[in-house]
Amino acid sequence: MTISRRNEPFRYDFIPAVPCLIQLCEIDSSKLESKQGQAELLDLSPKGCKLDTPLNFRTNQHSCKLILSFELTQPMTVRGSILWQEQKAHSLHYGIQFEEEEELQQIITDELKKYAKKQREEMFFQEH
């Protein structure tokens, strides 16, 4: 059992996961430009997210910052730091903390509300 380190009241779990692109931009305080890799967004909150990807960033040996691109109701790009890494059967899960920006937190909150409303509407129309 994994104990959640989050104390946030608002987190949205995606079922199914949302495809996203992940790109390293800094390792151990050294800037770099890496290629984008595939990942899946498992959950999202105004301050961070959980990702699933086959990519191993070896966060037990390095501190890593990244750029994450995804689309819920509109394209979004956010920057954050990897807080933890967890090995799964065929992939890795990462906990990402977004850079502290109140404006970004409000944008993510608004985007999650729009996405949840869109999901409810789609479910309603599928049932009727």
QUINOR-V759589 format. One record per residue. N is the residue number from 1. D_FIRST is the distance of its C-alpha to the first C-alpha in whole Angstrom. Layout:
n->N d_first->D_FIRST
n->N d_first->D_FIRST
This chain:
n->1 d_first->0
n->2 d_first->4
n->3 d_first->6
n->4 d_first->9
n->5 d_first->13
n->6 d_first->15
n->7 d_first->17
n->8 d_first->19
n->9 d_first->21
n->10 d_first->21
n->11 d_first->19
n->12 d_first->20
n->13 d_first->17
n->14 d_first->20
n->15 d_first->20
n->16 d_first->21
n->17 d_first->20
n->18 d_first->24
n->19 d_first->25
n->20 d_first->26
n->21 d_first->28
n->22 d_first->26
n->23 d_first->29
n->24 d_first->29
n->25 d_first->31
n->26 d_first->31
n->27 d_first->29
n->28 d_first->30
n->29 d_first->32
n->30 d_first->34
n->31 d_first->35
n->32 d_first->35
n->33 d_first->35
n->34 d_first->33
n->35 d_first->33
n->36 d_first->31
n->37 d_first->28
n->38 d_first->26
n->39 d_first->23
n->40 d_first->21
n->41 d_first->20
n->42 d_first->17
n->43 d_first->17
n->44 d_first->20
n->45 d_first->21
n->46 d_first->24
n->47 d_first->23
n->48 d_first->20
n->49 d_first->19
n->50 d_first->16
n->51 d_first->17
n->52 d_first->17
n->53 d_first->20
n->54 d_first->21
n->55 d_first->23
n->56 d_first->22
n->57 d_first->23
n->58 d_first->22
n->59 d_first->21
n->60 d_first->20
n->61 d_first->24
n->62 d_first->25
n->63 d_first->25
n->64 d_first->25
n->65 d_first->27
n->66 d_first->27
n->67 d_first->29
n->68 d_first->27
n->69 d_first->29
n->70 d_first->28
n->71 d_first->30
n->72 d_first->29
n->73 d_first->32
n->74 d_first->34
n->75 d_first->33
n->76 d_first->31
n->77 d_first->31
n->78 d_first->29
n->79 d_first->28
n->80 d_first->25
n->81 d_first->23
n->82 d_first->20
n->83 d_first->18
n->84 d_first->15
n->85 d_first->15
n->86 d_first->12
n->87 d_first->13
n->88 d_first->13
n->89 d_first->15
n->90 d_first->18
n->91 d_first->17
n->92 d_first->16
n->93 d_first->14
n->94 d_first->16
n->95 d_first->16
n->96 d_first->19
n->97 d_first->21
n->98 d_first->25
n->99 d_first->28
n->100 d_first->29
n->101 d_first->31
n->102 d_first->32
n->103 d_first->34
n->104 d_first->31
n->105 d_first->29
n->106 d_first->31
n->107 d_first->32
n->108 d_first->28
n->109 d_first->28
n->110 d_first->31
n->111 d_first->30
n->112 d_first->27
n->113 d_first->29
n->114 d_first->32
n->115 d_first->29
n->116 d_first->27
n->117 d_first->31
n->118 d_first->32
n->119 d_first->29
n->120 d_first->30
n->121 d_first->34
n->122 d_first->33
n->123 d_first->31
n->124 d_first->34
n->125 d_first->37
n->126 d_first->35
n->127 d_first->35
n->128 d_first->39
